[in-house]
Amino acid sequence: MRPCAARIAAGGFRIMEKHLFGLDGLRFLAAMAVVGFHFLFRGEAAGDLPQVPLPEMLERAAAYGYLGVSIFFIISGFVILYSVEGRTPLEFFVSRFVRIYPTFMVMMTVTALVVVIAANPRFEVSLEQYGANLMVFSLLLGEPFVDGAYWSIVLELVFYGWIFLLLVIRRLDDIETIAFGWLALSFANEAFFQVRLLQDALITEYSGFFVAGIALQRLGKGVTPTRLALLALSLSYGVFTSLSAAPWFEAEYGSALSRPVIATAVLGGAALFVLIARMDLPRRFWGPLKLAGGATYPLYLVHQHVGYVAIPPLAALVHPAVAILLVVAGILAFAFAYHVLAERSAMPALRARLYRLLQPLAPALDRRPS
């Protein structure tokens, strides 16, 4: 049986399953785009990897792989709003904490150990840095991330925090109005003020993608002019911020980016999201897609610096392209194994135990959203 019956909102696009298997696949593709960016473009451009003779078209395409993070944010805006319906603040907190923190702690520890053992002078991890990263928000403690990819996890957590607050104060029903205000404040800050505190606290550079996900979730309940306007404005703002970041990218990596390609990638990612969300996937795809989606988070956390320290010594023995393929295969195998052997078995028990532990907070937090 399907996890739940198909829901077809009047005038809205269809959400076929309670668990959106197609989005698992899209999440995995976005992660692989980021992996490709790190290993096929950024590693060499930043001097972290040896030169790899690649077809020019492949290398140029890999340069745009960083935009996969934008798809993550769209998915997050959609899925969080979709899954939070009917949950209490405490249920939401427990669900997000168990999904994010244990795996983060494990993958960060694995990365730190590999980096220390590899003794690559470009990548070092001190005890102070490791301890600060256990708090996730290590930059607030004056320590860099153990892996540079963690910046997007911090933004996800900030977004979760705002959704949690809306649940607590019972304002989630006003999410569309709030999202318009968020976009307006974000545009003002990015275009004129550039206040760092607002950039960090309100995710003003990337809010367009989260709001696009929110708009798509609301459109799933029914198409209205307000929701269409919210989607159009959020995607327009997402294109604006992506184009605004291009000069920094070009200066940092010494490689030119095509503005039309950036805009097409952002809008194409959103279009692909809608297409996949509407799909009624055959049941035989559910298992593999859910597996791939589940492995995406550990894959994203563990791939970058582990790859950067593992590829160079291997490239001294085999062709650099072969070294990259072998390392990617190994990291994929590790991420899938961790998801199957650890996450799947441990998460339900951890979730139940943490909820029982925090149960005394229920009277203050557990109010069903209206």
C-alpha positions as CSV (number, residue, x, y, z in Angstrom):
1,M,0.0,0.0,0.0
2,R,1.1,3.6,-0.5
3,P,2.2,5.5,2.6
4,C,-0.9,7.5,2.1
5,A,-3.6,8.1,-0.5
6,A,-2.9,10.5,-3.3
7,R,-3.8,14.0,-2.4
8,I,-5.0,16.2,-5.3
9,A,-5.9,19.7,-4.2
10,A,-8.4,21.5,-6.2
11,G,-6.4,23.5,-8.7
12,G,-3.1,22.4,-7.2
13,F,-0.4,20.1,-8.4
14,R,-0.5,16.5,-7.1
15,I,1.5,15.2,-4.2
16,M,1.4,11.5,-4.8
17,E,2.9,10.1,-1.6
18,K,3.3,11.1,2.0
19,H,7.0,10.2,1.4
20,L,8.1,12.0,-1.8
21,F,10.3,9.4,-3.3
22,G,11.1,11.5,-6.4
23,L,12.5,14.2,-4.3
24,D,14.9,11.7,-2.7
25,G,16.3,11.1,-6.2
26,L,16.5,14.9,-6.8
27,R,18.3,15.4,-3.5
28,F,20.8,12.7,-4.5
29,L,21.4,14.3,-7.9
30,A,22.0,17.7,-6.3
31,A,24.5,16.1,-3.9
32,M,26.4,14.5,-6.8
33,A,26.5,17.8,-8.6
34,V,28.2,19.3,-5.5
35,V,30.6,16.3,-5.4
36,G,31.4,16.9,-9.1
37,F,32.0,20.6,-8.4
38,H,34.4,19.8,-5.5
39,F,36.4,17.1,-7.3
40,L,36.2,18.1,-10.9
41,F,36.5,21.8,-10.6
42,R,37.1,23.4,-7.2
43,G,39.8,21.0,-6.0
44,E,42.1,21.9,-8.9
45,A,41.1,25.6,-9.0
46,A,41.8,26.0,-5.3
47,G,45.1,24.0,-5.4
48,D,43.7,21.2,-3.2
49,L,43.9,18.5,-5.9
50,P,46.4,17.7,-8.7
51,Q,45.6,18.7,-12.2
52,V,43.3,16.3,-13.9
53,P,43.1,16.2,-17.7
54,L,39.3,16.3,-18.3
55,P,37.2,17.0,-21.3
56,E,36.7,20.8,-21.4
57,M,32.9,20.4,-21.5
58,L,32.9,18.3,-18.4
59,E,35.1,20.7,-16.4
60,R,33.0,23.7,-17.5
61,A,29.8,21.9,-16.5
62,A,31.3,20.9,-13.1
63,A,31.9,24.5,-12.3
64,Y,28.2,25.0,-12.0
65,G,27.8,22.1,-9.6
66,Y,27.7,24.4,-6.6
67,L,24.2,25.4,-7.6
68,G,23.1,22.0,-6.4
69,V,23.0,23.5,-2.9
70,S,20.3,25.8,-4.2
71,I,18.2,22.8,-5.0
72,F,18.8,21.5,-1.5
73,F,17.3,24.7,-0.1
74,I,14.3,24.5,-2.4
75,I,13.7,20.9,-1.3
76,S,14.2,21.9,2.4
77,G,11.6,24.8,2.1
78,F,9.1,22.4,0.6
79,V,9.7,19.3,2.7
80,I,9.9,21.0,6.1
81,L,6.7,22.9,5.6
82,Y,5.0,19.7,4.2
83,S,6.2,17.5,7.0
84,V,5.5,19.9,9.9
85,E,1.8,19.9,9.3
86,G,0.0,18.4,12.3
87,R,3.2,18.3,14.4
88,T,3.8,20.0,17.7
89,P,6.9,22.1,18.2
90,L,8.5,19.4,20.4
91,E,7.8,16.7,17.7
92,F,9.4,19.0,15.1
93,F,12.4,19.7,17.2
94,V,13.0,16.1,18.1
95,S,12.6,15.0,14.4
96,R,15.1,17.6,13.1
97,F,17.6,17.1,15.9
98,V,17.7,13.3,15.4
99,R,18.0,13.7,11.6
100,I,20.7,16.3,11.7
101,Y,23.0,16.1,14.8
102,P,24.0,12.4,15.3
103,T,25.0,12.0,11.6
104,F,26.8,15.3,11.6
105,M,28.7,14.3,14.7
106,V,29.8,11.0,13.2
107,M,30.7,12.3,9.8
108,M,32.6,15.3,11.3
109,T,34.5,12.9,13.5
110,V,35.3,10.6,10.6
111,T,36.5,13.6,8.6
112,A,38.7,14.8,11.4
113,L,40.3,11.4,11.9
114,V,41.0,11.0,8.2
115,V,42.5,14.4,7.9
116,V,44.7,13.9,10.9
117,I,45.9,10.5,9.7
118,A,46.5,11.8,6.2
119,A,48.8,14.6,7.6
120,N,48.1,16.7,4.5
121,P,49.5,20.2,5.4
122,R,46.7,21.9,3.6
123,F,44.1,20.4,5.9
124,E,44.6,20.3,9.7
125,V,42.2,19.8,12.5
126,S,43.0,20.9,16.1
127,L,41.3,19.7,19.2
128,E,39.8,23.2,19.7
129,Q,38.4,23.1,16.2
130,Y,37.0,19.7,16.7
131,G,35.3,20.7,19.9
132,A,33.8,23.8,18.4
133,N,32.5,21.8,15.5
134,L,30.6,19.6,17.9
135,M,28.4,22.6,18.4
136,V,27.9,22.8,14.6
137,F,28.0,26.7,14.8
138,S,31.8,26.6,15.2
139,L,32.3,30.0,13.5
140,L,30.6,31.6,16.5
141,L,33.4,30.2,18.6
142,G,36.1,31.5,16.4
143,E,36.9,28.1,14.8
144,P,36.6,27.1,11.1
145,F,34.5,24.2,10.0
146,V,36.2,20.8,9.9
147,D,34.8,20.6,6.4
148,G,33.9,23.6,4.3
149,A,30.6,22.0,3.2
150,Y,29.1,22.6,6.6
151,W,28.2,26.2,5.9
152,S,24.9,25.1,4.2
153,I,24.0,22.8,7.2
154,V,24.2,25.9,9.4
155,L,21.8,27.8,7.1
156,E,19.4,24.8,7.2
157,L,19.5,24.9,11.0
158,V,18.7,28.6,11.0
159,F,15.7,28.0,8.7
160,Y,14.5,25.2,11.0
161,G,14.9,27.5,14.0
162,W,12.5,30.0,12.4
163,I,10.0,27.3,11.5
164,F,10.2,26.1,15.1
165,L,9.5,29.6,16.4
166,L,6.5,29.9,14.1
167,L,5.2,26.7,15.5
168,V,5.7,27.8,19.1
169,I,3.8,31.1,18.5
170,R,1.2,29.4,16.3
171,R,1.9,31.6,13.3
172,L,2.6,29.0,10.7
173,D,-0.7,29.7,9.0
174,D,0.7,33.1,8.1
175,I,3.7,31.6,6.3
176,E,2.8,33.2,3.0
177,T,2.7,36.7,4.3
178,I,5.8,36.1,6.4
179,A,7.6,34.7,3.3
180,F,6.8,37.9,1.3
181,G,8.2,40.0,4.1
182,W,11.3,37.7,4.3
183,L,11.9,38.3,0.6
184,A,11.5,42.0,0.8
185,L,13.9,42.3,3.8
186,S,16.4,40.0,2.1
187,F,16.4,42.0,-1.1
188,A,16.9,45.3,0.8
189,N,19.8,43.8,2.7
190,E,21.6,42.2,-0.3
191,A,21.0,45.0,-2.7
192,F,21.7,48.0,-0.4
193,F,22.6,47.4,3.2
194,Q,24.8,44.2,3.3
195,V,24.4,43.9,7.1
196,R,26.2,40.7,8.1
197,L,24.0,40.0,11.1
198,L,20.9,40.0,8.8
199,Q,22.7,37.8,6.3
200,D,23.4,35.2,9.0
201,A,20.2,35.4,11.0
202,L,17.8,35.7,8.1
203,I,19.7,33.8,5.4
204,T,19.2,36.8,3.2
205,E,21.4,35.6,0.4
206,Y,19.7,32.2,0.0
207,S,16.1,33.0,1.3
208,G,14.8,33.0,-2.3
209,F,15.3,29.2,-2.5
210,F,13.7,28.4,0.8
211,V,10.8,30.6,-0.1
212,A,10.5,28.9,-3.5
213,G,10.1,25.6,-1.7
214,I,7.5,27.1,0.7
215,A,5.6,28.5,-2.3
216,L,5.6,25.2,-4.1
217,Q,4.3,23.5,-0.9
218,R,1.5,26.0,-0.7
219,L,0.7,25.6,-4.4
220,G,0.2,21.9,-3.7
221,K,-2.8,22.9,-1.6
222,G,-4.3,25.0,-4.4
223,V,-3.2,27.5,-7.0
224,T,-3.9,31.1,-6.1
225,P,-2.5,34.4,-7.5
226,T,-0.8,35.1,-4.2
227,R,1.1,31.8,-4.2
228,L,2.1,32.1,-7.9
229,A,3.4,35.6,-7.1
230,L,5.4,34.3,-4.2
231,L,6.9,31.6,-6.4
232,A,7.8,34.0,-9.2
233,L,9.3,36.6,-6.8
234,S,11.3,33.9,-4.9
235,L,12.8,32.4,-8.0
236,S,13.5,35.9,-9.4
237,Y,15.3,36.7,-6.2
238,G,17.2,33.4,-6.3
239,V,18.4,34.2,-9.8
240,F,19.4,37.7,-8.6
241,T,21.5,36.5,-5.7
242,S,23.1,33.7,-7.8
243,L,24.1,36.2,-10.4
244,S,25.3,38.7,-7.7
245,A,27.6,36.0,-6.3
246,A,29.2,35.2,-9.7
247,P,31.9,37.9,-9.6
248,W,33.1,36.6,-6.2
249,F,33.3,33.1,-7.7
250,E,35.2,34.3,-10.7
251,A,37.7,36.1,-8.6
252,E,38.1,33.2,-6.2
253,Y,38.6,30.5,-8.8
254,G,39.8,32.4,-11.8
255,S,37.1,31.0,-14.1
256,A,34.4,32.8,-15.9
257,L,30.7,31.8,-15.4
258,S,27.9,32.3,-17.9
259,R,25.1,34.4,-16.5
260,P,22.5,32.8,-18.8
261,V,23.7,29.3,-17.6
262,I,23.4,30.3,-14.0
263,A,19.8,31.6,-14.5
264,T,18.9,28.6,-16.5
265,A,20.3,26.2,-13.9
266,V,18.3,27.9,-11.1
267,L,15.0,28.0,-13.0
268,G,15.6,24.6,-14.5
269,G,16.2,23.1,-11.0
270,A,12.9,24.5,-9.8
271,A,11.1,23.2,-12.9
272,L,12.6,19.8,-12.4
273,F,11.4,19.9,-8.8
274,V,7.8,20.5,-10.0
275,L,8.1,17.8,-12.6
276,I,9.3,15.3,-10.1
277,A,6.8,16.3,-7.4
278,R,4.0,15.6,-9.9
279,M,5.3,12.1,-10.9
280,D,3.4,9.0,-9.9
281,L,6.4,6.8,-9.7
282,P,6.1,3.0,-10.1
283,R,6.5,1.2,-6.8
284,R,9.7,-0.6,-7.9
285,F,11.5,2.7,-7.8
286,W,10.5,3.6,-4.2
287,G,13.1,1.6,-2.4
288,P,16.2,2.6,-4.4
289,L,15.1,6.3,-4.4
290,K,14.5,6.3,-0.7
291,L,17.9,4.6,-0.1
292,A,19.6,7.2,-2.3
293,G,17.9,10.1,-0.6
294,G,18.8,8.7,2.8
295,A,22.5,8.4,1.9
296,T,22.6,12.0,0.6
297,Y,23.2,13.6,4.0
298,P,26.2,11.5,5.1
299,L,27.5,11.7,1.6
300,Y,27.4,15.5,1.6
301,L,29.0,15.8,5.0
302,V,31.9,13.4,4.5
303,H,32.9,13.8,0.9
304,Q,34.9,17.0,0.5
305,H,37.9,17.1,2.7
306,V,38.1,13.3,2.9
307,G,38.4,13.3,-0.9
308,Y,40.9,16.1,-0.9
309,V,43.3,14.2,1.3
310,A,42.6,10.8,-0.3
311,I,42.9,11.6,-4.0
312,P,46.5,13.1,-4.2
313,P,48.3,10.0,-2.8
314,L,46.1,7.7,-4.9
315,A,46.7,9.9,-8.0
316,A,50.5,9.2,-7.6
317,L,49.7,5.5,-8.2
318,V,47.0,5.7,-10.9
319,H,45.7,8.2,-13.4
320,P,44.2,11.2,-11.5
321,A,40.8,10.6,-13.1
322,V,40.8,7.0,-11.9
323,A,41.8,8.2,-8.4
324,I,38.8,10.5,-8.3
325,L,36.5,7.7,-9.5
326,L,37.8,5.3,-6.9
327,V,37.5,7.8,-4.0
328,V,34.0,8.8,-5.1
329,A,33.0,5.1,-5.2
330,G,34.5,4.5,-1.7
331,I,32.8,7.6,-0.2
332,L,29.4,6.5,-1.8
333,A,29.8,3.0,-0.4
334,F,30.6,4.4,3.0
335,A,27.6,6.8,3.0
336,F,25.2,4.1,1.9
337,A,26.5,1.6,4.4
338,Y,26.3,4.1,7.2
339,H,22.7,5.0,6.3
340,V,21.6,1.4,6.1
341,L,23.5,0.0,9.1
342,A,23.3,3.0,11.5
343,E,20.7,5.6,10.6
344,R,17.9,3.3,9.6
345,S,18.2,1.2,12.8
346,A,19.1,3.9,15.3
347,M,17.0,6.9,14.4
348,P,13.6,5.6,15.5
349,A,14.9,4.6,18.9
350,L,16.8,7.8,19.3
351,R,13.7,9.8,18.3
352,A,11.5,8.0,20.8
353,R,14.1,8.3,23.6
354,L,14.8,12.0,23.1
355,Y,11.0,12.8,23.0
356,R,10.6,11.0,26.3
357,L,13.5,12.9,27.8
358,L,12.1,16.2,26.7
359,Q,8.5,15.3,27.7
360,P,8.5,17.7,30.7
361,L,8.7,20.6,28.1
362,A,5.6,19.4,26.4
363,P,3.1,21.6,28.4
364,A,5.0,24.7,27.3
365,L,5.7,23.7,23.7
366,D,3.2,21.0,22.6
367,R,0.3,23.0,21.2
368,R,-1.1,21.6,18.0
369,P,-0.8,24.2,15.3
370,S,-4.2,25.5,14.3
